[in-house]
Amino acid sequence: MTSSAGHNSPEGNLEIRLDSLMEAAGDAVFHLNDKGDILRASKRATEILRPNGTLCGTPLSGLVRSKDRLAVAMAVMKAIETGRQVRVQVRIDTDRAAAASFEFQIIAHATVEGSSELLAVGRNISEQQETESRLRHLATHDALTGLPNRALLSDRLGMAIAQARRTSKRFSVLALDFDGFKKVNDTLGHPVGDMLLRVAAERLRETLRDVDTLARVGGDEFIAVLPSALTETEIQTVAHRMISAMQSPFEIQGHTLYVSTSIGAATYPDHGDNEVNLLAHADSAMYRAKETGKARCVIFDHAHFTPPEHDVSMEAAMFEAVRNGEFLLHYQPIVDAGTRTIIGFEALMRWTHPDLGLVPPMQFIPMAENNGLINLLGAWALKAACAQIRHFEEAAGRPLYVAVNVSPRQFRNDSFLAIMDDAIELSGLDGSRLLLEITEGILMSDPEHAEVLLTAIAARNVRIAIDDFGTGYSSLAYLKRFPIHMLKIDRAFVKELPESVKDAAICNVVLSLANHLNLSTVAEGVESEQQLLYLAAQGCTSIQGFHTGRPLLPETVIEMLKSRVLLQFPSALAC
């Protein structure tokens, strides 16, 4: 390095110390004059920027890309004017890399003559920026699929809402969930499931445009934001592309897998003017798609869905109701169709809210199924019903049975069998006096699990009934495969008897089928003597409905059974 003063002068000593500091520094260090020209450059700076030449006499701004030169010149001027350290980030083409990011820290100092000189320290921050970029990407993207995560989705959705408000335009949100994905994870393991998610995510992304956002928000749940899908036809067109993309088989680690997707859609502002409502409504529509056939798209409709704000408040009220003991069981008589004698009762859950009054089961049961509270309520109902039927038997002086509904989530609970055993043991009830009512959908969603569990239940002499027979999957195969004891004919096929030829034909077929398979039958929703007489004539085993008894409180049932009073119906009904 060159020097303009003798080594023994104060200026020479300063230069020696400066040279030593510059060489000791691991970064690129530059000594500049007040014009920003390089007077000295550390060995490290030369190695990085110009190993085969010299840097002295070159303007610092000349080392950077043209678009950053003004920024460097301005930083030099600001450092001289303020006397403070100034930072500036630039891009530099080096001999070792096509482009590197550098941060210069520039500070000015006065010479003995009173002029200004500057010291600039340049540090290659390319790796740091790459690390920060990766961290930012991880914070906003799903690690498995590389798609935006919930945080970035919220940001994109907020931007879409803001733009829609400014332009008075609409946009759509789709909620997607894979049909059958859980079975893949359970049978083949999570590595196969993860690979399936990655491939499926790629397929779905290819069906969308660059302006659309597809995010993975957890498990096999995805959300798509479509800024330009404005009409139901446009929504269904996009949804059809996504559903079609999933219909081809997936070849994953030697396995051929078939997984479809159900989609729910909500549109701004028709179905919500904020993120919470839009996502909640799209999610509700998606679950409706699953319930009504899967591999289809359902668009939200206010007429068929409960507002999400109401859901939240009702869920909070439900948990409070459990603590306050607001749930109770009513018991509806089940009557022998021939002798008209009460042979059992169905336990029906009721919720009396202190402010809202009686909350319909069709409102709180699906909510409890979704939030998991059904497991707690179901276990309580099973134990309470088994204990209560023992009191009914004591009052009647003869055996009776109790029918208890089992929800899909309860049935899938690993603890269900143990809960049922506890209910029977604690009550002292004979297993044959307990009838579990399950739906066709429970059997068909996971036949292998259903067969194992139902076989274990039947081994305890507990009976099994198919509730709402004929309204679900209507597969007759499970009547042979599973240990079924009873079919319950849904009220939809009973209410227009005996006038409706179609309903009569359906009931006759079910009753004939049950008779040939040696199964008992219960017709629900019987509300007239004519219905009762018709069903009895066709061989229906027992009936249930307002004609033979409304759901009653336990104390009312006990009083009725003890008094041996005939119920007030057109024909005598023995207790």
WOHUMO-V903382 format. One record per pair of residues at least 6 apart in sequence whose C-alpha atoms are under 6 Angstrom apart, sorted by sequence separation. I is the first residue (numbers start at 1). J is the second residue. If there is no record, write none. Layout:
I&J, I&J
This chain:
6&12, 7&13, 32&38, 93&99, 110&116, 141&147, 142&148, 216&222, 229&235, 250&256, 272&278, 335&341, 352&358, 368&374, 393&399, 567&573, 5&12, 22&29, 31&38, 32&39, 79&86, 92&99, 109&116, 141&148, 142&149, 215&222, 250&257, 289&296, 335&342, 351&358, 393&400, 443&450, 566&573, 31&39, 61&69, 92&100, 109&117, 140&148, 141&149, 185&193, 215&223, 249&257, 289&297, 334&342, 335&343, 351&359, 566&574, 31&40, 91&100, 108&117, 140&149, 214&223, 249&258, 289&298, 334&343, 30&40, 91&101, 108&118, 214&224, 334&344, 493&503, 30&41, 61&72, 90&101, 107&118, 140&151, 213&224, 334&345, 564&575, 29&41, 90&102, 107&119, 140&152, 213&225, 266&278, 333&345, 29&42, 89&102, 106&119, 212&225, 247&260, 285&298, 332&345, 89&103, 106&120, 212&226, 246&260, 331&345, 332&346, 88&103, 105&120, 285&300, 331&346, 28&44, 40&56, 88&104, 105&121, 266&282, 331&347, 28&45, 39&56, 87&104, 104&121, 265&282, 330&347, 38&56, 87&105, 104&122, 243&261, 264&282, 330&348, 526&544, 527&545, 23&42, 38&57, 86&105, 103&122, 329&348, 469&488, 521&540, 526&545, 527&546, 528&547, 22&42, 37&57, 38&58, 86&106, 103&123, 329&349, 464&484, 465&485, 468&488, 469&489, 521&541, 522&542, 523&543, 524&544, 525&545, 527&547, 37&58, 38&59, 85&106, 102&123, 264&285, 328&349, 329&350, 464&485, 465&486, 466&487, 467&488, 468&489, 520&541, 522&543, 524&545, 526&547, 37&59, 68&90, 85&107, 102&124, 264&286, 328&350, 463&485, 465&487, 466&488, 468&490, 36&59, 37&60, 101&124, 102&125, 263&286, 327&350, 36&60, 101&125, 327&351, 83&108, 101&126, 326&351, 65&91, 100&126, 326&352, 64&91, 65&92, 262&289, 439&466, 64&92, 79&107, 80&108, 262&290, 434&462, 435&463, 436&464, 437&465, 438&466, 439&467, 79&108, 432&461, 435&464, 437&466, 438&467, 431&461, 432&462, 437&467, 405&436, 406&437, 431&462, 262&294, 401&433, 402&434, 403&435, 404&436, 405&437, 406&438, 440&472, 262&295, 264&297, 401&434, 403&436, 404&437, 486&519, 488&521, 491&524, 261&295, 262&296, 263&297, 264&298, 265&299, 266&300, 408&442, 485&519, 486&520, 487&521, 488&522, 489&523, 490&524, 491&525, 497&531, 260&295, 264&299, 265&300, 375&410, 486&521, 488&523, 204&242, 383&423, 387&427, 386&427, 178&220, 177&220, 177&221, 49&94, 176&221, 176&222, 175&222, 175&223, 174&223, 174&224, 173&224, 173&225, 145&198, 172&226, 171&227, 344&400, 346&402, 171&228, 172&229, 343&400, 344&401, 345&402, 346&403, 347&404, 171&229, 344&402, 171&230, 170&230, 149&215, 148&215, 149&216, 150&217, 147&215, 149&217, 180&259, 179&259, 179&260, 34&116, 178&260, 179&261, 34&117, 178&261, 33&117, 177&261, 32&117, 177&262, 32&118, 176&262, 31&118, 176&263, 31&119, 175&263, 30&119, 175&264, 30&120, 174&264, 29&120, 174&265, 29&121, 173&265, 28&121, 173&266, 28&122, 172&266, 172&267, 27&123, 171&267, 171&268, 170&268, 175&282, 174&282, 175&283, 395&558, 396&561, 392&558, 395&561, 395&562, 337&536, 337&541, 337&542, 336&542, 337&543, 335&542, 335&543, 334&543, 334&544, 333&549, 332&550, 332&551, 331&551, 330&551, 331&552, 330&552, 330&553, 341&573, 340&573, 341&574, 342&575, 341&575
